[in-house]
Amino acid sequence: MTGPVARKRSTGLAVALAATGACLSAADAVLVRSLNGEVHPFVIGFFRATFGALAILPIVVRDPRILASVYPLRQHAVRAGLKLLALVAFFAAFAKGPLTDVTAVAFTSPIFVLIGAALAFGEKLGPMRIAALLFGFAGAMLVVSPVGSGLTLAIGFAFAGALLQALIQLMLKSMSSGDRTDTLVCLNLLLTVPMAAVLAVLVWTTPTWHQFGLLALQGVLGAICMSAMTHAFSLADASVVAPVDFARLPMVAVFAYALFGEVAGAATWIGGVTICFAVLLAARPLRRTTKLP
């Protein structure tokens, strides 16, 4: 089926998949908090990487050519290392900080991408995107102000995770022109495992069966989330899919209140909504002006 009806169905499926990804991301934060800080973020990162790699292993075995890349392996290794550090930073933030506040700060990542794209690729910002940067900065400052969470260590980890995530997105922006998405995902997951193992050995304590169950569940949900979001972006434009991820903020707030008794303050909600608005503003395409002859 082709035409408007097919596009409408594809868009609807993309939104549904993105909403599923947002829900799974919220569950990920809850699972990290449920470990009560008893499992080191390095160990969590190792199990997350291991179960993610196991999820894509059948694909690699069926078609080993999927690992063929036009880029050197070291470039993929750098991206995998940054991804691991970003995950560890967010795990540390979710373990110690208010879940809703950390989630709000995590949404600043696209703002960092905007700045990085202007500096690294010479992309024009324009008045609209400069305004988006100012709104995003204002929202972040509200969350970390004294009336919000304040600039705690957990919030610092959240900002570090958002910055690292932005660096990864900038690398993907460059590398996606040469490699397929499947190749980038598979190489990233497979290369992350040995790196995560090295870090985990430094602080290793064997998880209890209960903790192992939570870690296994987190790994499986993480792999499903990655698959859902990747498929969503393949079905519809980023301008349609990306805003759905903002549903993660109220989802995390509900989980945080129901399971841990955390109540997000007004500063968190106002700051989070301001950041979301800034990202939507930044996602709008630049207007092109045509000169008349």
Residue pairs with C-beta under 8 A, 6 or more apart in sequence:
1 9
10 235
10 236
11 235
11 236
11 240
13 232
13 235
14 231
14 232
14 233
14 235
14 236
14 240
14 241
15 232
15 236
15 240
15 241
15 244
17 228
17 229
17 231
17 232
17 235
18 228
18 229
18 232
18 241
18 242
18 244
18 245
19 244
19 247
20 224
20 225
20 228
21 225
21 228
21 229
21 232
21 245
22 244
22 245
22 246
22 247
22 248
22 251
23 247
23 248
23 251
24 221
24 222
24 224
24 225
24 228
25 225
25 245
25 248
26 103
26 248
26 251
26 252
26 255
27 221
27 255
28 218
28 221
28 222
28 225
29 94
29 99
29 102
29 103
29 252
29 255
30 99
30 252
30 255
30 256
30 259
31 214
31 217
31 218
31 221
32 44
32 91
32 94
32 95
32 218
33 94
33 95
33 99
33 256
33 259
33 260
34 214
34 259
35 44
35 95
35 211
35 214
35 215
37 95
37 96
38 211
39 205
39 207
39 211
39 215
40 200
40 203
40 205
41 88
41 89
41 91
41 92
41 95
42 88
42 196
42 199
42 200
42 202
42 203
43 200
43 203
43 204
43 205
43 207
44 88
44 91
44 215
44 218
45 84
45 87
45 88
45 91
45 196
45 199
45 200
46 193
46 196
46 197
46 199
46 200
47 207
47 215
47 216
47 218
47 219
48 87
48 196
48 215
48 218
48 219
48 222
49 84
49 189
49 192
49 193
49 195
49 196
50 193
50 196
50 219
51 215
51 216
51 218
51 219
51 220
51 222
51 223
52 189
52 192
52 219
52 222
52 223
52 226
53 189
53 190
53 192
53 193
54 219
55 189
55 219
55 220
55 223
55 227
56 185
56 186
56 189
56 190
56 223
59 66
59 182
59 186
60 66
60 67
60 186
60 190
66 180
66 182
66 183
66 186
67 183
67 186
67 187
67 190
68 183
69 76
69 178
69 179
69 183
69 187
70 178
70 179
71 175
71 178
71 179
73 191
75 171
75 175
76 184
76 187
76 188
76 191
77 191
77 195
78 171
79 168
79 171
79 172
79 175
79 188
80 187
80 188
80 191
80 192
80 195
81 195
82 164
82 167
82 168
82 171
83 164
83 168
83 188
83 192
84 192
84 195
84 196
84 199
85 164
86 161
86 164
86 165
86 168
87 161
88 199
89 157
89 158
89 160
89 161
89 164
90 102
90 106
90 157
90 158
90 161
92 154
92 157
93 102
93 105
93 154
93 155
93 157
93 158
93 161
94 102
95 154
96 152
96 153
96 154
96 157
97 149
97 152
97 154
97 155
97 157
97 158
98 149
98 154
98 256
98 262
98 264
98 268
99 252
99 253
99 255
99 256
99 260
99 262
100 249
100 252
100 253
100 256
100 262
100 264
100 268
100 272
101 143
101 148
101 149
101 155
101 158
101 264
101 268
102 154
102 155
102 158
103 248
103 249
103 252
103 272
104 139
104 143
104 249
104 268
104 271
104 272
104 275
105 140
105 143
105 144
105 155
105 158
105 159
105 162
106 158
106 161
106 162
106 165
107 162
107 246
107 249
107 272
107 275
107 276
107 279
108 136
108 139
108 140
108 159
108 162
108 275
109 162
109 163
109 165
109 166
109 169
110 166
110 169
110 242
110 279
110 282
110 283
111 132
111 133
111 136
111 137
111 140
111 166
111 275
111 278
111 279
111 282
112 162
112 163
112 165
112 166
112 167
113 166
113 169
113 170
114 125
114 129
114 132
114 133
114 282
115 133
115 166
116 166
116 167
116 170
117 123
117 170
117 173
118 124
118 125
120 170
121 170
121 173
124 286
125 133
126 286
126 287
128 281
128 282
128 284
128 286
129 281
129 282
129 286
131 281
132 278
132 279
132 281
132 282
133 278
133 282
134 278
135 274
135 275
135 277
135 278
135 281
136 274
136 275
136 278
136 279
136 282
138 274
139 270
139 271
139 272
139 273
139 274
139 275
139 277
139 278
140 159
140 271
140 275
141 271
142 148
142 267
142 270
142 271
142 274
143 149
143 155
143 267
143 268
143 271
143 272
143 275
144 150
144 151
144 155
145 267
147 265
147 266
147 267
148 265
148 267
148 268
148 271
149 155
149 267
149 268
172 184
175 184
176 184
181 230
181 234
185 226
185 230
207 215
229 241
232 241
232 244
233 241
238 283
239 283
239 284
239 285
242 279
242 283
243 276
243 279
243 280
243 283
246 276
246 279
249 272
249 276
253 264
256 262
256 264
257 263
257 264
